[in-house]
Amino acid sequence: MSANAVADRATVLAAFDAYDSACEALAGLDFTAFTVAELLALQSRREHRARTTAGVDHRIMAALQTLVTPAEIGERTWTKVLMTRMRIGEAEAKRRVEFAEDLGPRYPACGGTIEPALPPTAAALAQGAISIDHVCAIRDGLRRAAKVCDPAGCSALEATLATAARHVSPAEVSALADRAVYLMNQDGLEGPDPAATKRGLTIGRQGPDGLSRVSGHVDAETAGYLRTLNTVLAARGVNNPDDPDSVNPLLPRDKPQPSAAEDAADDPGCTQPSPRARDMRTPAQRNHDALKAILRHALMSGRLGQHNGLPVTLLISTTLSELAAKAGIAVTSVGTLVPMRDVIRLAGHAEHYLAVFDGHKSLPLYLGRARRTASVGQRLAMVARDRGCSRPGCTRPAAQCQGMHVDQDWIDGGPTDADNLGLGCDRDNQLAFDTGWTTEIGDDGRVHWLPPPLLDTGQDRINHHFHPEELLHPPDKDDKDDGDDP
């Protein structure tokens, strides 16, 4: 054994002794003497160190694999080795082995050291800039990208995802990966359109319990229809087959409608739970009942042979240059990505809304102080601009959001103008002007969320989840001035 190897052994063992001592000391401490701000700071320091030390596990595993095989230890796989020695579950053991393969150094038989398979991701984790959840999102995106692009494209995507992960949440990294893979799928695949060959629904044989299994894939347009309808027909208290007083939006307008859940809930004289409160169905069951109501309505309409069968409305937003070039993608109000060829076709029939923006610019709609709630036109503008809840990290689409006053609330004299309105979901809408969070319209025209001091770590102020193209191709000042697309 060389002198350097002996010195390295001594250094490693000394570091582990110090690490063990520090961990034992921390485990016995009382933290109640600290202020809230100090405890949050300590929490952040612990998180940072937990991230950086994850890389130690990867290097230990990589070194171990150069010296011995699992069979020589007494197990069939490295996953089994960890399960036995560490007493951890199979999923966690498998994750650790896979992470070590991607993020740990590699030692070829010829000698020397090769950098990790995912260098930018490994570096970001070693620096404590990203979490294990970020790594999972990056690896999942690369797994899907490998099906539609070459290794060089995957390497470039990994660098993009790892850079973005330093500033945004794991959910936003997943959204960025989804968008990138979607674009690769449009441009990189050879042969027939995947939607034309892969789409399909299969209704299985009816089982002894009377149920049939449904499986398959639907294209972007069909997914947009289903999600749009579910926002109304799959709501709690709606189309409940077990409740005769359940709301049914598909009933003819001239027929009396059962009392709405909101009306019953707001009536102080009502002693019975509202349809919404009585609804114990799971989200999947509500989706099923909504689809059943739609199909039943179609069968009873007597118009199956006509084009205007199901009443579906989609808000589709795109840019003028993409529409003119007949290339790119558009975004619907429920977060569905639609190829431009489908947007052009959809615009030719049915009553869909198509919002077209000129690059970074949009025309504001003004309502002044005439009313508190946004007009239909203003809501369309908000949906097309924000696409979903504007709070950073929130994943709720526009269909699950309301308009909110941004720079100044209505009760404080804020105008109901398009440049003072933004989208917020039920939960996040309550944060603005109420819990220390403040919102404002930035110079980029987007809603910026400013956290209270104890939550402010310098994070992004805007939500990239519905605008992952901003992370793929960040706009610069010259682009904005010229009105080019992001």
Buried (B, 14 or more C-beta within 10 A) or exposed (E): EEEEEEEEEEEEEEEEEEEEEEEEEEEEEEEEEEEEEEBBEEEEEEEEEEBBEBBBBBBEBBEBBEEEEBEEEEBEBBBBBBBEEEEBEEEEBBBBBEBBBBBBBBBEEEEEEEEBBBBBBBBBBBEBBBBBBBBBBBBBBBEBBBEBBEEEBBBEBBBBBBBBBEBBBBBBBBBBBBBBBBBBBBEBEEEEBBBEEEBEEEEEEEEEEEEEEEEEEBBBBBBBBBBBBBBBBBBBBBBBEEBEBBBBEBEEEEEEEBBBBEEBBEEEEEEEEBBBEBBEBEEEBBBBBBBEBBEEBBEEBEEEEEEEEEEBEBBBBBBBBBBEEEEBBBBBBBBBBBBBEBBBEBBEEEEBBBBBBEBBEBEEBEBEEEEEEBBEEBBBBBBBBBBBBBBBBBBBBBBBBBBBBBBBBBEEEBBBBBBBBBBBBEEBBEBBBEEEBBBBBEEEBBBBBBBEEEEEEEEBBBBBBBBBBBBBEEBEEEBBEEBBBB
